[in-house]
């Protein structure tokens, strides 16, 4: 099989929504496909802003998350840096920061 440069330049990131972000998005999860091999968290947020405009209400602010929301990668690490790199196949969880029970 020949090496295909276009195939190598695609990054898929899944986003799962919890709490208020799920209410605003209207879905539990979405898969985003980027035509680049380098994706950072702010790229994902920008794509979400375009796809789900209602996230602007209470969830997104100034190119990143509203203070009432939190982001977690693969259910392992919470992130606060919009420049955090995401690899193909990773999952970004967006949730209300006060979630719990």
N, C-alpha and C positions, 0 to 999 in steps of 0.2 A: 504494500500500500504506500502510495506516495505521500510525502509530508505536505500538508495543506496549511499554508500560513493563515488563511482566513479562519480555519477551525481553531487554531491556536489563540486567536485574538478575541475569543468569546468568553465572558465570565457570567455565570448564572448564580444569582443570590436569591434565596427564598426569604420572604419576610412574613413573620407571624405577628398577628395583632392581638392584644389583650386589653380588657377594660375599655376606657374611653377611646383609644385609637381604633379598636375593633368597631365600636359604635359609629365612629366618624367614617371609617373606610367602608363599612358595610359588608366586609368579608373577614374570614378567619385568617387567610393567608393568600399570598400572591408570589409568583416566581417572576423575577426581573432578569432580563438578559441584556448584557452590556456588550457592545462590540469593541471591547478593549480588554487587555489582560490585566490592567491595573484599575482596581475599583476601590474607592474609599467610602466610608460611611456617609459622607455628605453627598456623594453621587447617588446613593440609594435614596436618601431623603429628598433630593431634587426630583428624582424619578417618581417618588411617591406623591410629591406635591402636585406634579403634572397629572398623574393618574387618578388621584383622590383629592380633589380640591377641598373637600370638607375637613381634611386633616389640618388645614390652616386654623380651624376653630379649635383651640385648646390643646393642640398636639405639636404643631410646628411653629418655629419663631426664628426669623432672621437667618435662614439657611441651616438651621439645626433644630433640635428638639426644644419644645417649650419646657420650662423648669418643672412642670407637673408630670413630665413623661421621662421614661428611662429606656435605655437600649442595652441589649445583652447579645453577645455573640455565642451561638450554639448552646445556649443554656449554661454556659460555663463562666463567662466573664462580662461584667457590666463595663460599658465604655462611656466616656464623656468627651473624648477627642473626636471631632468630626473627621479628622484625617486618618483615623484607624483604617488600615488596609483590610479588605475582605477578599478571601480566596474563593475560587469557583467551588460551588457546593456548600458554602457556609450558609447559616441561617441567622438572620438578624431578627431578634424579638423586640417589638415595640410595645411598651406597657405603661399604664399609669404608675407614676412613682409611688403613689400611696396605696397600691394594690396590696391586698393581704386579707387577713380575716381571722 
